[in-house]
Amino acid sequence: MEIAEEKFTRCPGCHTVFRVTPQQLEMREGQVRCGHCKTVFDGVREQISLAPQVRSAAHDDAYDEAVQGPPTVTLRNAQALHPVHPEPANAKATENPEAEEDISEIAYEERFAWTRPSKTRRSSSALLGVAIPVLVIALLAQLLFHYRDAVAARWPASKPILTQACALAGCTIKPLRDLAMQYLSIDASDLQADPAHKGLLILMASVRSHAGWPLAYPDLEFSLTDTNGATVVRRVLTPSEYAGGTLDLAKGIPANGEVPIKLFIDASATTQAGYTLYMFYP
């Protein structure tokens, strides 16, 4: 029975020679990685022959060491993959450093690493490259939708674009609410009896904004109290009741603006000694 010719390939990085089989070279289109210096190379293209060849004078110029192999070939086994611990200085050498190792001792599974990337890994990378920007845009859109009133108030130039976007999304742009009442205050509040009408009270006050952007109109809670400070009657006044019919309530209180208040209150059925006036958002 005819014995198949042994095949050898040589690492172009460290010139280590490996014995290979046709099946190994057919895998991954011949792409291998040297287990000694980690160089990736084409095992098929770097094949060499270790068989002695007769050189003639007529072929001296055409002699190719890459085809025939160098005069002395360094063969390495799997031990070359691991660090070698230094021996004590007084230890005696037990091996001949120039002795070649048996080719049959080479561990091919440890000496080669196939480097072709899998299709699954490439597909996952491409999917992540598309998904990440989409998720970032979606997050920014969600934040813009949630804080659309604040963005429109602090950057008025963006309000027309936000208004058009809300027309498609079914939302609206509203003035900001000063829930903490940091920018709204009640100034010059006063309650007097109407001299021309018995039992009629006149409430005069002003709601002032100290913000640099429009604020939503708050509701007012008006209460009459007795001599002990207990509430006799309480009423909530909406912006449409105290701000008058000439103001556009949807635009809010202008930046650093003031809303004058003058209301006539019928208190003929009560006896009161004082009053309170508070602002709040329902």
Disulfide bonds with the S-S distance in Angstrom:
Cys166-Cys171 2.18
